[in-house]
Every structure is written in C-alpha cells, then in structure tokens.
Amino acid sequence: MPHRFDFPVPLLALESAAWGEIQAGRLTVETAQAVQDGVSAFAAEHGHDRHGVEMGLKRAVRHAEAA
C-alpha cells in the first residue's frame, strides 16, 4: 500500500494548478518548478523520499475521488 502523506493546502493547490495546466496543454515552466520546489521542501522537511512524495501528491490531486 502506498504511503499516505498529510500534504499542506498550498502544495495541493500548486499540484492542482499544474494538473489543470497539463490538461489544458499549457503547463508553464514556472508552475512545474514551483511544484518541484514544494515537493523537494516537503520531502526534506519530513524525511521522505522526494519521488514517493511526488507520486503521492499526484495521486492525491489527480485521483482524489478514489481516495
């Protein structure tokens, strides 16, 4: 079972914005970088693997109805 993270609202909002941009075909470098910076900071602060945090964040935003 994947690890469940307690993501802060601002990080969820960043990923939601990025997902919306991806779906619209207009993801910006700035949005993508902001998400990556947030993921890296969250992972470092909580002692988690960055990749696992990124996958968990995507799952939380993109598949919220399944959670």
mmCIF file of the N, C-alpha and C atoms, coordinates in Angstrom:
data_MODEL
# 
_entry.id   MODEL 
# 
loop_
_atom_site.group_PDB 
_atom_site.id 
_atom_site.type_symbol 
_atom_site.label_atom_id 
_atom_site.label_alt_id 
_atom_site.label_comp_id 
_atom_site.label_asym_id 
_atom_site.label_entity_id 
_atom_site.label_seq_id 
_atom_site.pdbx_PDB_ins_code 
_atom_site.Cartn_x 
_atom_site.Cartn_y 
_atom_site.Cartn_z 
_atom_site.occupancy 
_atom_site.B_iso_or_equiv 
_atom_site.pdbx_formal_charge 
_atom_site.auth_seq_id 
_atom_site.auth_comp_id 
_atom_site.auth_asym_id 
_atom_site.auth_atom_id 
_atom_site.pdbx_PDB_model_num 
ATOM 1   N N  . MET A 1 1  ? 0.849   -1.188 0.000   1.00 0.00 ? 1  MET A N  1 
ATOM 2   C CA . MET A 1 1  ? 0.000   0.000  0.000   1.00 0.00 ? 1  MET A CA 1 
ATOM 3   C C  . MET A 1 1  ? 0.889   1.245  0.000   1.00 0.00 ? 1  MET A C  1 
ATOM 4   N N  . PRO A 1 2  ? 0.564   2.236  -0.863  1.00 0.00 ? 2  PRO A N  1 
ATOM 5   C CA . PRO A 1 2  ? 1.375   3.443  -0.922  1.00 0.00 ? 2  PRO A CA 1 
ATOM 6   C C  . PRO A 1 2  ? 1.289   4.239  0.375   1.00 0.00 ? 2  PRO A C  1 
ATOM 7   N N  . HIS A 1 3  ? 2.351   4.955  0.652   1.00 0.00 ? 3  HIS A N  1 
ATOM 8   C CA . HIS A 1 3  ? 2.394   5.821  1.832   1.00 0.00 ? 3  HIS A CA 1 
ATOM 9   C C  . HIS A 1 3  ? 1.398   6.959  1.647   1.00 0.00 ? 3  HIS A C  1 
ATOM 10  N N  . ARG A 1 4  ? 0.680   7.306  2.700   1.00 0.00 ? 4  ARG A N  1 
ATOM 11  C CA . ARG A 1 4  ? -0.243  8.442  2.649   1.00 0.00 ? 4  ARG A CA 1 
ATOM 12  C C  . ARG A 1 4  ? 0.417   9.616  3.364   1.00 0.00 ? 4  ARG A C  1 
ATOM 13  N N  . PHE A 1 5  ? 0.403   10.750 2.699   1.00 0.00 ? 5  PHE A N  1 
ATOM 14  C CA . PHE A 1 5  ? 1.025   11.955 3.235   1.00 0.00 ? 5  PHE A CA 1 
ATOM 15  C C  . PHE A 1 5  ? -0.053  12.949 3.641   1.00 0.00 ? 5  PHE A C  1 
ATOM 16  N N  . ASP A 1 6  ? 0.262   13.777 4.602   1.00 0.00 ? 6  ASP A N  1 
ATOM 17  C CA . ASP A 1 6  ? -0.625  14.861 5.011   1.00 0.00 ? 6  ASP A CA 1 
ATOM 18  C C  . ASP A 1 6  ? -0.076  16.135 4.369   1.00 0.00 ? 6  ASP A C  1 
ATOM 19  N N  . PHE A 1 7  ? -0.458  16.359 3.110   1.00 0.00 ? 7  PHE A N  1 
ATOM 20  C CA . PHE A 1 7  ? 0.074   17.488 2.359   1.00 0.00 ? 7  PHE A CA 1 
ATOM 21  C C  . PHE A 1 7  ? -0.550  18.796 2.816   1.00 0.00 ? 7  PHE A C  1 
ATOM 22  N N  . PRO A 1 8  ? 0.261   19.861 2.880   1.00 0.00 ? 8  PRO A N  1 
ATOM 23  C CA . PRO A 1 8  ? -0.299  21.168 3.207   1.00 0.00 ? 8  PRO A CA 1 
ATOM 24  C C  . PRO A 1 8  ? -1.140  21.694 2.034   1.00 0.00 ? 8  PRO A C  1 
ATOM 25  N N  . VAL A 1 9  ? -2.128  22.489 2.342   1.00 0.00 ? 9  VAL A N  1 
ATOM 26  C CA . VAL A 1 9  ? -3.039  23.025 1.334   1.00 0.00 ? 9  VAL A CA 1 
ATOM 27  C C  . VAL A 1 9  ? -2.298  23.763 0.215   1.00 0.00 ? 9  VAL A C  1 
ATOM 28  N N  . PRO A 1 10 ? -1.282  24.588 0.507   1.00 0.00 ? 10 PRO A N  1 
ATOM 29  C CA . PRO A 1 10 ? -0.598  25.280 -0.589  1.00 0.00 ? 10 PRO A CA 1 
ATOM 30  C C  . PRO A 1 10 ? 0.068   24.326 -1.598  1.00 0.00 ? 10 PRO A C  1 
ATOM 31  N N  . LEU A 1 11 ? 0.606   23.227 -1.116  1.00 0.00 ? 11 LEU A N  1 
ATOM 32  C CA . LEU A 1 11 ? 1.229   22.266 -2.031  1.00 0.00 ? 11 LEU A CA 1 
ATOM 33  C C  . LEU A 1 11 ? 0.167   21.559 -2.866  1.00 0.00 ? 11 LEU A C  1 
ATOM 34  N N  . LEU A 1 12 ? -0.949  21.214 -2.263  1.00 0.00 ? 12 LEU A N  1 
ATOM 35  C CA . LEU A 1 12 ? -2.055  20.622 -3.018  1.00 0.00 ? 12 LEU A CA 1 
ATOM 36  C C  . LEU A 1 12 ? -2.567  21.601 -4.074  1.00 0.00 ? 12 LEU A C  1 
ATOM 37  N N  . ALA A 1 13 ? -2.627  22.883 -3.724  1.00 0.00 ? 13 ALA A N  1 
ATOM 38  C CA . ALA A 1 13 ? -3.089  23.899 -4.674  1.00 0.00 ? 13 ALA A CA 1 
ATOM 39  C C  . ALA A 1 13 ? -2.110  24.043 -5.845  1.00 0.00 ? 13 ALA A C  1 
ATOM 40  N N  . LEU A 1 14 ? -0.817  23.979 -5.565  1.00 0.00 ? 14 LEU A N  1 
ATOM 41  C CA . LEU A 1 14 ? 0.177   24.049 -6.644  1.00 0.00 ? 14 LEU A CA 1 
ATOM 42  C C  . LEU A 1 14 ? 0.020   22.877 -7.602  1.00 0.00 ? 14 LEU A C  1 
ATOM 43  N N  . GLU A 1 15 ? -0.119  21.676 -7.062  1.00 0.00 ? 15 GLU A N  1 
ATOM 44  C CA . GLU A 1 15 ? -0.277  20.498 -7.921  1.00 0.00 ? 15 GLU A CA 1 
ATOM 45  C C  . GLU A 1 15 ? -1.588  20.564 -8.687  1.00 0.00 ? 15 GLU A C  1 
ATOM 46  N N  . SER A 1 16 ? -2.637  21.071 -8.053  1.00 0.00 ? 16 SER A N  1 
ATOM 47  C CA . SER A 1 16 ? -3.918  21.231 -8.751  1.00 0.00 ? 16 SER A CA 1 
ATOM 48  C C  . SER A 1 16 ? -3.780  22.201 -9.918  1.00 0.00 ? 16 SER A C  1 
ATOM 49  N N  . ALA A 1 17 ? -3.066  23.290 -9.702  1.00 0.00 ? 17 ALA A N  1 
ATOM 50  C CA . ALA A 1 17 ? -2.838  24.258 -10.776 1.00 0.00 ? 17 ALA A CA 1 
ATOM 51  C C  . ALA A 1 17 ? -2.044  23.614 -11.910 1.00 0.00 ? 17 ALA A C  1 
ATOM 52  N N  . ALA A 1 18 ? -1.006  22.868 -11.560 1.00 0.00 ? 18 ALA A N  1 
ATOM 53  C CA . ALA A 1 18 ? -0.198  22.199 -12.578 1.00 0.00 ? 18 ALA A CA 1 
ATOM 54  C C  . ALA A 1 18 ? -1.032  21.184 -13.353 1.00 0.00 ? 18 ALA A C  1 
ATOM 55  N N  . TRP A 1 19 ? -1.860  20.417 -12.660 1.00 0.00 ? 19 TRP A N  1 
ATOM 56  C CA . TRP A 1 19 ? -2.694  19.419 -13.312 1.00 0.00 ? 19 TRP A CA 1 
ATOM 57  C C  . TRP A 1 19 ? -3.672  20.096 -14.267 1.00 0.00 ? 19 TRP A C  1 
ATOM 58  N N  . GLY A 1 20 ? -4.243  21.211 -13.846 1.00 0.00 ? 20 GLY A N  1 
ATOM 59  C CA . GLY A 1 20 ? -5.130  21.958 -14.725 1.00 0.00 ? 20 GLY A CA 1 
ATOM 60  C C  . GLY A 1 20 ? -4.412  22.460 -15.970 1.00 0.00 ? 20 GLY A C  1 
ATOM 61  N N  . GLU A 1 21 ? -3.197  22.951 -15.795 1.00 0.00 ? 21 GLU A N  1 
ATOM 62  C CA . GLU A 1 21 ? -2.401  23.417 -16.933 1.00 0.00 ? 21 GLU A CA 1 
ATOM 63  C C  . GLU A 1 21 ? -2.048  22.257 -17.864 1.00 0.00 ? 21 GLU A C  1 
ATOM 64  N N  . ILE A 1 22 ? -1.719  21.113 -17.287 1.00 0.00 ? 22 ILE A N  1 
ATOM 65  C CA . ILE A 1 22 ? -1.400  19.933 -18.105 1.00 0.00 ? 22 ILE A CA 1 
ATOM 66  C C  . ILE A 1 22 ? -2.614  19.543 -18.938 1.00 0.00 ? 22 ILE A C  1 
ATOM 67  N N  . GLN A 1 23 ? -3.773  19.493 -18.305 1.00 0.00 ? 23 GLN A N  1 
ATOM 68  C CA . GLN A 1 23 ? -4.985  19.107 -19.022 1.00 0.00 ? 23 GLN A CA 1 
ATOM 69  C C  . GLN A 1 23 ? -5.342  20.098 -20.124 1.00 0.00 ? 23 GLN A C  1 
ATOM 70  N N  . ALA A 1 24 ? -5.004  21.369 -19.924 1.00 0.00 ? 24 ALA A N  1 
ATOM 71  C CA . ALA A 1 24 ? -5.277  22.398 -20.926 1.00 0.00 ? 24 ALA A CA 1 
ATOM 72  C C  . ALA A 1 24 ? -4.168  22.496 -21.975 1.00 0.00 ? 24 ALA A C  1 
ATOM 73  N N  . GLY A 1 25 ? -3.102  21.711 -21.781 1.00 0.00 ? 25 GLY A N  1 
ATOM 74  C CA . GLY A 1 25 ? -1.979  21.731 -22.719 1.00 0.00 ? 25 GLY A CA 1 
ATOM 75  C C  . GLY A 1 25 ? -1.133  22.987 -22.616 1.00 0.00 ? 25 GLY A C  1 
ATOM 76  N N  . ARG A 1 26 ? -1.074  23.576 -21.404 1.00 0.00 ? 26 ARG A N  1 
ATOM 77  C CA . ARG A 1 26 ? -0.307  24.814 -21.256 1.00 0.00 ? 26 ARG A CA 1 
ATOM 78  C C  . ARG A 1 26 ? 0.494   24.884 -19.949 1.00 0.00 ? 26 ARG A C  1 
ATOM 79  N N  . LEU A 1 27 ? 1.066   23.780 -19.539 1.00 0.00 ? 27 LEU A N  1 
ATOM 80  C CA . LEU A 1 27 ? 1.897   23.773 -18.339 1.00 0.00 ? 27 LEU A CA 1 
ATOM 81  C C  . LEU A 1 27 ? 3.091   24.698 -18.539 1.00 0.00 ? 27 LEU A C  1 
ATOM 82  N N  . THR A 1 28 ? 3.288   25.605 -17.584 1.00 0.00 ? 28 THR A N  1 
ATOM 83  C CA . THR A 1 28 ? 4.420   26.522 -17.666 1.00 0.00 ? 28 THR A CA 1 
ATOM 84  C C  . THR A 1 28 ? 5.602   25.988 -16.866 1.00 0.00 ? 28 THR A C  1 
ATOM 85  N N  . VAL A 1 29 ? 6.761   26.436 -17.240 1.00 0.00 ? 29 VAL A N  1 
ATOM 86  C CA . VAL A 1 29 ? 7.975   26.071 -16.517 1.00 0.00 ? 29 VAL A CA 1 
ATOM 87  C C  . VAL A 1 29 ? 7.868   26.572 -15.077 1.00 0.00 ? 29 VAL A C  1 
ATOM 88  N N  . GLU A 1 30 ? 7.317   27.745 -14.894 1.00 0.00 ? 30 GLU A N  1 
ATOM 89  C CA . GLU A 1 30 ? 7.196   28.325 -13.558 1.00 0.00 ? 30 GLU A CA 1 
ATOM 90  C C  . GLU A 1 30 ? 6.319   27.468 -12.650 1.00 0.00 ? 30 GLU A C  1 
ATOM 91  N N  . THR A 1 31 ? 5.198   27.010 -13.172 1.00 0.00 ? 31 THR A N  1 
ATOM 92  C CA . THR A 1 31 ? 4.309   26.166 -12.370 1.00 0.00 ? 31 THR A CA 1 
ATOM 93  C C  . THR A 1 31 ? 4.979   24.836 -12.053 1.00 0.00 ? 31 THR A C  1 
ATOM 94  N N  . ALA A 1 32 ? 5.581   24.222 -13.063 1.00 0.00 ? 32 ALA A N  1 
ATOM 95  C CA . ALA A 1 32 ? 6.259   22.937 -12.853 1.00 0.00 ? 32 ALA A CA 1 
ATOM 96  C C  . ALA A 1 32 ? 7.378   23.079 -11.825 1.00 0.00 ? 32 ALA A C  1 
ATOM 97  N N  . GLN A 1 33 ? 8.135   24.161 -11.907 1.00 0.00 ? 33 GLN A N  1 
ATOM 98  C CA . GLN A 1 33 ? 9.237   24.378 -10.969 1.00 0.00 ? 33 GLN A CA 1 
ATOM 99  C C  . GLN A 1 33 ? 8.717   24.625 -9.557  1.00 0.00 ? 33 GLN A C  1 
ATOM 100 N N  . ALA A 1 34 ? 7.627   25.357 -9.436  1.00 0.00 ? 34 ALA A N  1 
ATOM 101 C CA . ALA A 1 34 ? 7.043   25.612 -8.120  1.00 0.00 ? 34 ALA A CA 1 
ATOM 102 C C  . ALA A 1 34 ? 6.604   24.307 -7.459  1.00 0.00 ? 34 ALA A C  1 
ATOM 103 N N  . VAL A 1 35 ? 5.999   23.423 -8.239  1.00 0.00 ? 35 VAL A N  1 
ATOM 104 C CA . VAL A 1 35 ? 5.591   22.120 -7.696  1.00 0.00 ? 35 VAL A CA 1 
ATOM 105 C C  . VAL A 1 35 ? 6.821   21.325 -7.264  1.00 0.00 ? 35 VAL A C  1 
ATOM 106 N N  . GLN A 1 36 ? 7.824   21.272 -8.098  1.00 0.00 ? 36 GLN A N  1 
ATOM 107 C CA . GLN A 1 36 ? 9.032   20.509 -7.758  1.00 0.00 ? 36 GLN A CA 1 
ATOM 108 C C  . GLN A 1 36 ? 9.717   21.067 -6.521  1.00 0.00 ? 36 GLN A C  1 
ATOM 109 N N  . ASP A 1 37 ? 9.775   22.391 -6.419  1.00 0.00 ? 37 ASP A N  1 
ATOM 110 C CA . ASP A 1 37 ? 10.372  23.011 -5.233  1.00 0.00 ? 37 ASP A CA 1 
ATOM 111 C C  . ASP A 1 37 ? 9.568   22.651 -3.979  1.00 0.00 ? 37 ASP A C  1 
ATOM 112 N N  . GLY A 1 38 ? 8.240   22.685 -4.097  1.00 0.00 ? 38 GLY A N  1 
ATOM 113 C CA . GLY A 1 38 ? 7.385   22.336 -2.965  1.00 0.00 ? 38 GLY A CA 1 
ATOM 114 C C  . GLY A 1 38 ? 7.534   20.882 -2.562  1.00 0.00 ? 38 GLY A C  1 
ATOM 115 N N  . VAL A 1 39 ? 7.599   20.001 -3.544  1.00 0.00 ? 39 VAL A N  1 
ATOM 116 C CA . VAL A 1 39 ? 7.777   18.573 -3.281  1.00 0.00 ? 39 VAL A CA 1 
ATOM 117 C C  . VAL A 1 39 ? 9.115   18.332 -2.589  1.00 0.00 ? 39 VAL A C  1 
ATOM 118 N N  . SER A 1 40 ? 10.171  18.941 -3.106  1.00 0.00 ? 40 SER A N  1 
ATOM 119 C CA . SER A 1 40 ? 11.505  18.763 -2.515  1.00 0.00 ? 40 SER A CA 1 
ATOM 120 C C  . SER A 1 40 ? 11.553  19.274 -1.082  1.00 0.00 ? 40 SER A C  1 
ATOM 121 N N  . ALA A 1 41 ? 10.948  20.445 -0.838  1.00 0.00 ? 41 ALA A N  1 
ATOM 122 C CA . ALA A 1 41 ? 10.942  21.013 0.514   1.00 0.00 ? 41 ALA A CA 1 
ATOM 123 C C  . ALA A 1 41 ? 10.148  20.127 1.476   1.00 0.00 ? 41 ALA A C  1 
ATOM 124 N N  . PHE A 1 42 ? 8.983   19.656 1.038   1.00 0.00 ? 42 PHE A N  1 
ATOM 125 C CA . PHE A 1 42 ? 8.159   18.789 1.883   1.00 0.00 ? 42 PHE A CA 1 
ATOM 126 C C  . PHE A 1 42 ? 8.907   17.498 2.203   1.00 0.00 ? 42 PHE A C  1 
ATOM 127 N N  . ALA A 1 43 ? 9.515   16.902 1.193   1.00 0.00 ? 43 ALA A N  1 
ATOM 128 C CA . ALA A 1 43 ? 10.252  15.649 1.395   1.00 0.00 ? 43 ALA A CA 1 
ATOM 129 C C  . ALA A 1 43 ? 11.400  15.842 2.380   1.00 0.00 ? 43 ALA A C  1 
ATOM 130 N N  . ALA A 1 44 ? 12.154  16.912 2.202   1.00 0.00 ? 44 ALA A N  1 
ATOM 131 C CA . ALA A 1 44 ? 13.291  17.172 3.087   1.00 0.00 ? 44 ALA A CA 1 
ATOM 132 C C  . ALA A 1 44 ? 12.827  17.445 4.516   1.00 0.00 ? 44 ALA A C  1 
ATOM 133 N N  . GLU A 1 45 ? 11.780  18.237 4.658   1.00 0.00 ? 45 GLU A N  1 
ATOM 134 C CA . GLU A 1 45 ? 11.282  18.611 5.978   1.00 0.00 ? 45 GLU A CA 1 
ATOM 135 C C  . GLU A 1 45 ? 10.755  17.413 6.760   1.00 0.00 ? 45 GLU A C  1 
ATOM 136 N N  . HIS A 1 46 ? 10.162  16.458 6.052   1.00 0.00 ? 46 HIS A N  1 
ATOM 137 C CA . HIS A 1 46 ? 9.533   15.317 6.724   1.00 0.00 ? 46 HIS A CA 1 
ATOM 138 C C  . HIS A 1 46 ? 10.331  14.019 6.612   1.00 0.00 ? 46 HIS A C  1 
ATOM 139 N N  . GLY A 1 47 ? 11.500  14.085 5.978   1.00 0.00 ? 47 GLY A N  1 
ATOM 140 C CA . GLY A 1 47 ? 12.361  12.908 5.883   1.00 0.00 ? 47 GLY A CA 1 
ATOM 141 C C  . GLY A 1 47 ? 11.854  11.823 4.954   1.00 0.00 ? 47 GLY A C  1 
ATOM 142 N N  . HIS A 1 48 ? 11.146  12.233 3.898   1.00 0.00 ? 48 HIS A N  1 
ATOM 143 C CA . HIS A 1 48 ? 10.607  11.279 2.941   1.00 0.00 ? 48 HIS A CA 1 
ATOM 144 C C  . HIS A 1 48 ? 11.400  11.332 1.643   1.00 0.00 ? 48 HIS A C  1 
ATOM 145 N N  . ASP A 1 49 ? 11.287  10.275 0.869   1.00 0.00 ? 49 ASP A N  1 
ATOM 146 C CA . ASP A 1 49 ? 11.863  10.209 -0.462  1.00 0.00 ? 49 ASP A CA 1 
ATOM 147 C C  . ASP A 1 49 ? 11.106  11.171 -1.378  1.00 0.00 ? 49 ASP A C  1 
ATOM 148 N N  . ARG A 1 50 ? 11.816  12.014 -2.119  1.00 0.00 ? 50 ARG A N  1 
ATOM 149 C CA . ARG A 1 50 ? 11.184  13.005 -2.980  1.00 0.00 ? 50 ARG A CA 1 
ATOM 150 C C  . ARG A 1 50 ? 10.281  12.361 -4.018  1.00 0.00 ? 50 ARG A C  1 
ATOM 151 N N  . HIS A 1 51 ? 10.728  11.281 -4.596  1.00 0.00 ? 51 HIS A N  1 
ATOM 152 C CA . HIS A 1 51 ? 9.928   10.604 -5.624  1.00 0.00 ? 51 HIS A CA 1 
ATOM 153 C C  . HIS A 1 51 ? 8.617   10.082 -5.038  1.00 0.00 ? 51 HIS A C  1 
ATOM 154 N N  . GLY A 1 52 ? 8.677   9.495  -3.861  1.00 0.00 ? 52 GLY A N  1 
ATOM 155 C CA . GLY A 1 52 ? 7.470   8.997  -3.206  1.00 0.00 ? 52 GLY A CA 1 
ATOM 156 C C  . GLY A 1 52 ? 6.502   10.122 -2.884  1.00 0.00 ? 52 GLY A C  1 
ATOM 157 N N  . VAL A 1 53 ? 7.039   11.262 -2.452  1.00 0.00 ? 53 VAL A N  1 
ATOM 158 C CA . VAL A 1 53 ? 6.200   12.423 -2.165  1.00 0.00 ? 53 VAL A CA 1 
ATOM 159 C C  . VAL A 1 53 ? 5.536   12.915 -3.444  1.00 0.00 ? 53 VAL A C  1 
ATOM 160 N N  . GLU A 1 54 ? 6.300   12.997 -4.524  1.00 0.00 ? 54 GLU A N  1 
ATOM 161 C CA . GLU A 1 54 ? 5.737   13.458 -5.797  1.00 0.00 ? 54 GLU A CA 1 
ATOM 162 C C  . GLU A 1 54 ? 4.615   12.539 -6.267  1.00 0.00 ? 54 GLU A C  1 
ATOM 163 N N  . MET A 1 55 ? 4.837   11.246 -6.203  1.00 0.00 ? 55 MET A N  1 
ATOM 164 C CA . MET A 1 55 ? 3.808   10.299 -6.638  1.00 0.00 ? 55 MET A CA 1 
ATOM 165 C C  . MET A 1 55 ? 2.568   10.386 -5.733  1.00 0.00 ? 55 MET A C  1 
ATOM 166 N N  . GLY A 1 56 ? 2.788   10.540 -4.431  1.00 0.00 ? 56 GLY A N  1 
ATOM 167 C CA . GLY A 1 56 ? 1.669   10.670 -3.505  1.00 0.00 ? 56 GLY A CA 1 
ATOM 168 C C  . GLY A 1 56 ? 0.864   11.935 -3.751  1.00 0.00 ? 56 GLY A C  1 
ATOM 169 N N  . LEU A 1 57 ? 1.561   13.015 -4.066  1.00 0.00 ? 57 LEU A N  1 
ATOM 170 C CA . LEU A 1 57 ? 0.887   14.282 -4.351  1.00 0.00 ? 57 LEU A CA 1 
ATOM 171 C C  . LEU A 1 57 ? 0.057   14.177 -5.622  1.00 0.00 ? 57 LEU A C  1 
ATOM 172 N N  . LYS A 1 58 ? 0.628   13.592 -6.650  1.00 0.00 ? 58 LYS A N  1 
ATOM 173 C CA . LYS A 1 58 ? -0.116  13.409 -7.903  1.00 0.00 ? 58 LYS A CA 1 
ATOM 174 C C  . LYS A 1 58 ? -1.352  12.541 -7.668  1.00 0.00 ? 58 LYS A C  1 
ATOM 175 N N  . ARG A 1 59 ? -1.184  11.472 -6.906  1.00 0.00 ? 59 ARG A N  1 
ATOM 176 C CA . ARG A 1 59 ? -2.299  10.576 -6.606  1.00 0.00 ? 59 ARG A CA 1 
ATOM 177 C C  . ARG A 1 59 ? -3.385  11.333 -5.831  1.00 0.00 ? 59 ARG A C  1 
ATOM 178 N N  . ALA A 1 60 ? -2.972  12.147 -4.863  1.00 0.00 ? 60 ALA A N  1 
ATOM 179 C CA . ALA A 1 60 ? -3.930  12.894 -4.047  1.00 0.00 ? 60 ALA A CA 1 
ATOM 180 C C  . ALA A 1 60 ? -4.741  13.881 -4.870  1.00 0.00 ? 60 ALA A C  1 
ATOM 181 N N  . VAL A 1 61 ? -4.107  14.516 -5.857  1.00 0.00 ? 61 VAL A N  1 
ATOM 182 C CA . VAL A 1 61 ? -4.792  15.529 -6.649  1.00 0.00 ? 61 VAL A CA 1 
ATOM 183 C C  . VAL A 1 61 ? -5.518  14.920 -7.845  1.00 0.00 ? 61 VAL A C  1 
ATOM 184 N N  . ARG A 1 62 ? -4.852  14.047 -8.552  1.00 0.00 ? 62 ARG A N  1 
ATOM 185 C CA . ARG A 1 62 ? -5.404  13.529 -9.802  1.00 0.00 ? 62 ARG A CA 1 
ATOM 186 C C  . ARG A 1 62 ? -6.398  12.399 -9.611  1.00 0.00 ? 62 ARG A C  1 
ATOM 187 N N  . HIS A 1 63 ? -6.341  11.760 -8.469  1.00 0.00 ? 63 HIS A N  1 
ATOM 188 C CA . HIS A 1 63 ? -7.229  10.626 -8.213  1.00 0.00 ? 63 HIS A CA 1 
ATOM 189 C C  . HIS A 1 63 ? -7.946  10.797 -6.875  1.00 0.00 ? 63 HIS A C  1 
ATOM 190 N N  . ALA A 1 64 ? -8.296  12.036 -6.558  1.00 0.00 ? 64 ALA A N  1 
ATOM 191 C CA . ALA A 1 64 ? -8.912  12.349 -5.260  1.00 0.00 ? 64 ALA A CA 1 
ATOM 192 C C  . ALA A 1 64 ? -10.208 11.575 -5.046  1.00 0.00 ? 64 ALA A C  1 
ATOM 193 N N  . GLU A 1 65 ? -10.943 11.334 -6.121  1.00 0.00 ? 65 GLU A N  1 
ATOM 194 C CA . GLU A 1 65 ? -12.212 10.631 -5.977  1.00 0.00 ? 65 GLU A CA 1 
ATOM 195 C C  . GLU A 1 65 ? -12.016 9.184  -5.535  1.00 0.00 ? 65 GLU A C  1 
ATOM 196 N N  . ALA A 1 66 ? -10.848 8.603  -5.799  1.00 0.00 ? 66 ALA A N  1 
ATOM 197 C CA . ALA A 1 66 ? -10.586 7.221  -5.413  1.00 0.00 ? 66 ALA A CA 1 
ATOM 198 C C  . ALA A 1 66 ? -10.089 7.113  -3.969  1.00 0.00 ? 66 ALA A C  1 
ATOM 199 N N  . ALA A 1 67 ? -9.682  8.239  -3.395  1.00 0.00 ? 67 ALA A N  1 
ATOM 200 C CA . ALA A 1 67 ? -9.088  8.218  -2.045  1.00 0.00 ? 67 ALA A CA 1 
ATOM 201 C C  . ALA A 1 67 ? -10.078 8.136  -0.946  1.00 0.00 ? 67 ALA A C  1 
# 
